[in-house]
């Protein structure tokens, strides 16, 4: 998007809504409705099986198909997703990381089928795998091979799809898992350095074209409600990016060094309690990335007011889009040069963030860079500790969250008068249809061509050959998402990232309430005759692990022996671990909407294993009607985001254990 001269009115940013669910056909209809309402870009949300490289009929995909995004299993799904949407004129953002190369191949292939020149395609693949190890959890392969996939995509797109952003370095999720502004800037820049060093060292791009590589690196950031600090963070981002690209990589063209970013404001900062307050939170957070012209976002997507309750409806997404349109077209925001230039207050805050970010960048680089800091668990532990400190401030009342820990008296909300109808729900039949469809797809394609393309992919993966062209061949042959991923798993292996729990520390936690619960944990253990043990489990493909990690840290702090093996476990694996470790309680964390499928599977599995006396508790984004169903299925307690005091939750867990064990 062109940048205007200083005295021209700034052009509005690309306006998106992060959307997709159920099926390619349903999502296509939603996209076309949103475009008709004035949305100027598409932002595709993929479901967790697609993001983590599984087909709908895989065991790990059970309960996850179509829940938090659209399932895309092969070229036929991608054709349907963009039916009647000319890709030559679209600007499409795809939130996809581990399988980014695969989804880009499907997108480019469909565009070519539509008659589009790939050189005309504009959009972004998120493709930031580093933050997946630290926060969101949709990684598949180890860091080294993952960086190789990113490097190949960057090199290929610069030559073949020059308007495409092959990576969207994403600090958004770092903030959600606790990053301070300085950490958010630092870890994003460390990721950028790792990618740019890898592209440079691969020899795939000549030095004279390296400015083009830098020019196609974009960022995706988070904006919290402390909007002055967040705006200063964005000015710091722009300044340090210009500094790194000029000094480390010798990029002379200032247009190549421009910090280009999109944003979604802080979804996990939205509250289940008094959710109508989320409207003003979203607007204030939008100001953080739009007020400063020299650091203004060029693409914005806003969550809906009810995303802490469940999947938003089309009307809720329309409201979020209208917020952007009112700011861009009704106010005078875009008529002025940067209104913060010359402010000593702003300059001081920017410099403070820059100083902290530079110090942390130097620390990570001294460890060997971002990949080494992931493998050692350093960055993960820092983020878990930061989030623990933030939670402590909220629980103590030091940090106020309106409607949650202060001003919590409320009138009934007319926005929630419809009950379960106040959010979008996914019919369970969606998964059944997807399973049937993928099986039919496999039966009707040329399987000899599929096997040949997969063999070529495996062989190429063993060399230093760029993998995009062989991936395109897989897409055209009818390979599925799970098959492409499995072929690379066969070569690269899989990876389980450090959880950060063992190295995390949380200052200021030794209050009287923690001491009281710790005494109760110890006393109950003495009555039972052994130390209390809790298994914290993440069933299914939901990789948002910060809640589980904070529960694990607090449980450890009050005296539990904690068993936490990280993300992406089947119910059978959780049951086996619970039996083997002889735990006293199982705590499951689920934010993806698959709770009605995977939680009963754990409860039933424990009973079948002769361990039905182990109580199961659940935490996550769970509507009241679903919580009641889980309790009917034998779940002892259900906690949702309104239950923010972790020490109280620990106390309740002790009560659950005592109810079951009935110690004398």
N, C-alpha and C positions, 0 to 999 in steps of 0.2 A: 504494500500500500504506500503510495507516494507521501512524502512529508511536505507540507506546505511551507512557503516562505513565512518569515516571522509575523508579518502583518496580515496574512491571510487567515481566515477562519479555519481551524484545524478540522480535518475530516473525521467523522465518527469512526470509532474502532469497529472491527468485525464483531457482530453480535451473534452469539451462539447460545444454544441450550444443549447441555450434556444429556443425551437421550438415546434410548434403545432398550427394548425388552421383548420378551415372548418369542418373536420370530422375525425373520427378515421381512415378511409381508406386512406385519403389524408395525414394525419400525419404519418401513418405507412410507406407510400412510401417515405416521406421526411426523416424519421429516417434511413431507410435502405440505402438511397443514401448518407446520411452524414456518416454513419458507413463505407461505402465503400470508402469514401474519407479520412479515417484515424482518424475520431473521435473515442475516446476511452471510452466515456460514454454518456448516454442519459440524457437530461434534459427536462422534459415534462412541457410545458406550457398549463394550463387548461383555458378554457374560463370562463368568470365571473359567468354565471349561475352555472357551476360546482363548482366553488370556494365558492359560497355563498349559495349553497344548493337548487337550483331551477331546475326544469325540463324545457326543451326547450319550452313547451307550456304554461308556467307560464306568467302572465301579465308583471312581472318585467323583464323577460328574453327577451322581444321583442327588437330586434335590436342588441342584445348582443351575440347571439349564434354563436360560431365559430370565433369571431372577434379577440380576443387577445390570443386565445389558442384553444385547442381541446375540444369539448363537450364530456363528458363521463357520460352517464345517467344510465348505468347498466352494468352487467357482459358481455353482448354481445358486447358492445362498447369496453370494456377493452380487450376482446379476439381479436377484430379486430385491436386495436391499436398496439398490440405486436405480430401480426401474423408473423410467420417466423423469430421471434427474440427470441432465447432461453434465457429465463430469468435466468436460472441457471448460465449462464456465463456473464450476463449483470451487469453493474453498473448504476443504474437508480436513478436520482434525480427527485423528484416530488415537484413542487412548489405549495403546497396545505396546507391550514392551518385549517380553521374552519371545513372542511370536510375531514381532513387528515385520521382519523380512517377509514372512509368509503372507500377512495381511496386505502389505504393500504390493506383493506380487499379484495377489487376487485383484486388488484395486486397479493396478496398471493394466492387467489383462482385460478386465471389464471395460475400462476406458478405451482400449484399442478396439474391442468388439463394437463399441459405440461409434468408432471412427475418429476418436480423438488422437491427436499427436501427444505422446507422453511428455514432450518438451513443454506443452501448454498446461500441464496439470499443476495445480497449486494446492498446497495443504501441508499437513504435518503428521508424522508418526511420532508418538511420544518417545519410545525407544530408549528410555533412561533406565538401564538395568541396575545401576549402583543403588539408586534409592529403593529399588525393590528389595534388595537384601537388608536395607535399613528400616523399611517402614511398611510397604504395602504387600509384599510377599508373593507377587506373581512372577517370581523368577522360575526358571527351569534348570538351566545349565550352570556349571561353575563360572566364576567371574572371567577367567581367561577366554574360554570359547565364546562367552556372551559378548565380551568386548570385541572379539574377532567378527561376530555377526554385525555389530554396530559399525565397525570400521568398513566392512565390505559394503554396507548400505550407503554410508556417507560417500565413499569413493564412486560407487555406481551412480547414485542420484546426481552428483555434481556434473557428471558427463551426460547422463541420459534424461534426467528429470530435473533440470536446473532450477525450477521455481519451487521445488519441494523442499521442505525442512525435514531432513532425514532423522533428526533427533531433536527432541524438545526437552532439554535438561530440566528436570522437574524437582524443584524444592518444595512444591506444594505439600507433599505428604511428609516431608521432613518437619515442617511446622506442626502438622497434626500430631506427630509423635514426640513433640517436645522441643524442637529446635528453637533456640533464641534467634533474634534477627542476625546476629553475628555468625552463629552456626549455620543458619540457612544459607547465607551468602557464601560462607567458606566452603561448605560441603558441595554446593552446586558448582562453585568454581573448581574445586578439586576434581569433580566429575568431568567438567569441560576440559581440564588439562589432560586427564587420562585419555579422553576420546581424541583430542587433537594430537597429542603425542603419538597415539597409536596410528592414526591416519598418516601423519607425517612419516613415521618410521616404517610403515608398510610399503612405501615406495610406489603406491598405486596412483598418487596424485603428484604431478610435477610441482616444484617449488613455486613456479610462476602462477600456478592456479590455486595456491593455498589460500589466498585472499577470498576466493569463491567458496572454499570450504567454510571458512570462518563466517562469511556472510550468510550461510544457510543454517548456522547453529542458532536455534531459538531456545527460549526458556519458558517454563510454565511455573508460576509462583502462586503462593497463598497470600491472602490479605486478611488479617485479623481485625478485630474491632478497635484496637488501639491505632486508629487510622493515621495519626500524626507520625508515630513511630514507624508504621508500615510504609508511609509515603517516603520517609527518610531512608528506609531500607531500599526502596526502589531506586532512589537517587544514588545510594551507595553501590548497588548492583551495576548501574550504568557506568559509574566512574571506574570501578575496579575491572570490569570487562574491557573497557577501553585500554586500561593500563596493561592488563595481561596480554591482550592480543597484539598490542603495539610492541611491548618490551620482550615478551617471550617468543613471539612468532614473527615479529618484524612486519606486521601488516600495516601498510602505509596509508591505504585509502580509508578515510574516516567513515565512509558509507559501509564498508565491509566491517568496521569495528562497532557499528551501531548496536546497542543492546536491544534486541527485539524479544518481546515477551507477550504471552497471553496469561490470563489469570482466571481462576475460579476462587471466589471468596470462601472463607473457612466453613466448610460443611460440618465438620465435627464440633465446631463451636456453637452450632445451633442446638437449641434445648428442647427436650420433650416437654418439660414443664412450661406452661404459658407460651406455647409455640408461636402465638401471634407476635411476641416480642422479636422473633426472628426476622420479621419484615424490616424493622429499623436497623437491626444488626447488618443485614445484607446491604442495605443502602449505604450505611456508614462505611462498610468495608469496601464497597465499590468506589467511594470517594478516595480511598487510599491510593488507588492505582489510576485515577483519572485527574486528580487535582493538579499534579505537577506536570506541565506540558513536556518538559525535557525528559521525563521518566514515565510517560503515559503508556499504558498498555495498548497494544494494537489489536487485541482480541480479548473479549470478556465473555465469560459465561457465568451465570448466577444460579445458585441452588434455589429450590423452592422453599417456602416457609415451613413446609411440613416434612422435610426430608429426615428429621430426627424421629419421625413417626413411622415412615415407610416410604414406598415408591410414590412420587408425586403424580397427580393426574394431569392431563393436558391443560386444564384450566389453571392449575398451580404453576405450570411451566410458562404459560402465557403471562401470568402476573409478573414472573421474574423477568421475562423479556420486556414487558412494558416499563419496568423500573429503569432499564437501560435506555429505552427510547425517550422517556421523559427527561432524563439527565442530558442526553445528547442533543435533543431537538427543542426542548422547551426552555432550558436554562441558558445562560450566557457563558457557560464554562469554556466552550471551544473558541471563544472570540479573543482570548488574551494570550500574550506570551506567558512564560512561566512566572507565576505569581509569588514564587518562593525564592527566586534568585536574589541574593544579597541579604537574606535574613540570617542574622548571627545565631539565632536559636536553631534554625534548621541546619545550618552549616556545622554547628557544634555536635548535633545529634548524628549527622551523617558521618562526621569524622570519628565519633565514638564507635559506630558500627564498623566502619572501615578498619579501625585499629584492631578491634576484636577479631574481625574476619581475617586480616592479614596474619595475625598471630596464629590462628588456628590453621590456616592454609600452610604456613611454614611448618607447623607441627606434623600435619598429615604428610606433607611432601618429604619431611625428614624420615618418616616411617617407610617410604617407598612409594607413596602416592595413594590414591583412593582405593585401588584394588587391595593393596596390602593392608590398609586400614579397615577394610571390610573383613578380610580373612582373619585378621587378628582379633576382631570383635571390638576394636577401639571405638569407632564411630557409633556403633550400635549401643555400647554401654553409655557413652556420653548422652545419647538421646533418651535412653530409658531413665537415666538419672535426672535429666532436665524435666522430663514429663512428671516424674515422681515429685520433684520440687514444685512444679506448677499445681499438681493435685493437692499437695500439702497446703499451699496458699489458699486454694479454694475451700478446702475443708476447714481451715482455721478461720475463715472469714476475712483473711488479709486481702484476698482478691475477690471482689464481689461479682457474682453472676445474678443479674436481676431475675427474680422469679424462681431461682434455685436455692441459693443460700442467703438471700435477703429479699424482702418485698414479695414473699411467697403466698400471701393471701390473694385469692383470685375469685372472680365471678366465672360462672360457666361460659365456655367459649362457644359462640354460635358457629365458628369455623369448624368445630368438631362435633356439631350436633348430629351429623350423619353417622357417627360412630365408625364402624369399619369401612363405610363408603367414603370416608374422608381421605383415603389413600387409594392408590392403584393396587389392585391385587392381580396376581398371575394365576390363571387357572392351571391346576396340576396336569391337565390334559396336554398342555403345551409340551411338557417333557416327553410324554408318551408319543406324541406326533413327531417330535424331533428324532426320537430313537427309531421309529418306523421309517422316517424319511432317510436317515443316514444308511440304514440297511438296504433300502431300495436303491439308493444312489450307488452303493458298492456293487449291487447285483446287475445294474444296467450299464456300467461303464466298460471301457476296454481295459481289463485288469492286466493284460500283458504290457500295455503302454504305461500303466501305473507302476508296475514293478520295475520296468526299465528305468523310469525317471527316478524312482527312489534309490535304485542301485547307483545311478549316476551321482545322486546327491551324497550318498554314503562315501563313495570313492573320492569325490571332490573335497568332502569334509576332512579327509585324511591328509590332504595336501594344503598348500597355501593359496589355492585357487579361489577367486572371488565366487561366493556362493549365490549371488542374486540370479544369474542366468539359469543355473540348474534349478533354482527354486521356481522361477517363472515356468520352466518346462514342467515341473510338478503340478503347478496350478493349471496349466492348459490340459494336462493329461487326466485331471479329475482326482488327484490325490486329496485326501482329507487332512484337516488340521492335526488330528491325532497321529496320522501316519507320517506327515512331515516332521512333527516333533519327535516321534519315536525313532525315526531314522537318525536324527541328530543325537538323541539320547544314547543310541547304540554306539555312537562314536565319541561323543563328548562326556557322557555320563550325566548323572544328576547331582544336585547339590543341596545341602541343608545348611543354611546360614546360621552363624552364632545368634543366640537369642538375646544376649546382652544382659540377662537377668543376674547371672552370677557376679558380674563385675559392676553392677549398678549400685549406687549409693543414693540415699535420700536424706538430706540434712533436715534437722528440726523435727524428726518424727517421734522423739522420745517423750511425748506428752503423757498426761495422766491417763487418758483414755486408752492409748496403746498399752501402757503398763498394766491397766486393768484387764484388757483382753489377753495380754501375754500371760498373766497369772492364771486366767481361766483356761487357756490352752494347756498350760503346764499341769494344772490341777486335774483337768479331764484326762489328760494322758496318764497321769499317775493312777487315777481310778481305774482306767481301762487296763493299765499295765504296760503301756508302750507309748512312745512319742507319736503325736497325731501326724498323719501323713495325708496330704492332699495331692491329687492328680489334676493338673490344669490342662485341659485338652482343647485343641482347635480342630473339630471335625470338618470334613469337606474341603473346599478350595478357598474359603475365606482367608485371605492373608493379612487382613487388618488386625495385627496382633498386639497393638499397644495396650488394649484393655486387659487381655490375658496376661501380658507382661507385668502390668501394674498390680493385678491381683496376685501374681506369683511373688512379686517383691514384697507386698504388704503381708501376705501369708507368711513368708519367711521372717519378716520383721516381728510378727507377733508370736513366733515360735513353732509354726508348722514346719515339718519336713516337706519340701515341695518337689514334686515330680513334674517337670515341664519339658517336653520334647520338641516344642516348636509347632509349626503349622502343617497343614495338609496331611491329616491323618484320617484313615477310614475308621468308621465305628468299631470294626473288628480289632484294629490296632489299639484303639483306646481301651477297649474291654480287656485285651490281652495284657496291656501295661498295668491296668488297675488290679488285675488278678495277681500278676507277677509281683508287683510292688506291695501288695496287700494293703492298699490305701483305705482310709476311713471315709473319704468323700471324693467324688468326682465333680469338678467344676468345668462346664463347657462354655466357651465363648463363641458366639455366632452373630455376625452383623450382615450376612448376605441374604437373609430371608429363607434359608433352607432349614430352619429349626424344626418345622413340623415333620420333615423327612428324616433328618440325621439324629436328632435327639432321641426319639422313640427307638431307633435302631440301637443306640447305646444302652438304653434302659432294658430293652428286650435281650440284648446280648449279655448283659450282666446276669440277668435271671437264668438264661440258658447255661451260663458258665458256673452256676451255683453260687453267684455272688450278688444275688438280688437284694441283700441287706446293705450293700454299699449305696448310700443316698447319692442322687444326682441333682446338682443345682445348675442353673443356666443363667447366663447374662448376655445381653445384646439388645438390638433394636427389635423388640417383640411387641406387637399390638396386644391390647388387653384380651381380646377374644382368643388369640393364639396362646397367650399365657395360661388362660383357663384350660385350654385343650391339653397343654403340656402337663399341667398339674393333674388332670384326669388320667393321663398316661403314666403317672407315677413319679413325676419330677417333684422334688421336695420344695424347692424355692425357685422363683424367677425374678431376676433383677434386671432393671432397664436403666437407661441413662439418668433418670431422675434419682436413682439410688446412687448418689455420687460419693457418699462417705464410706470409704473402703474399710475403715476400722469397724464401723457398724456392721458392714457386710461380714467381716471376719467373725464378729461376735455372734451373728445369726447362724453362721456356718457351724460354730461350736454348738449352738443350740440344736441344730439339725443332727449333729453327730450324737449328742446326748439323748435325743429322742429315739434314735435307732439303737444305740448301744445300751441305754438305760443303766449307766454305771451306778453301783450301790453307793 
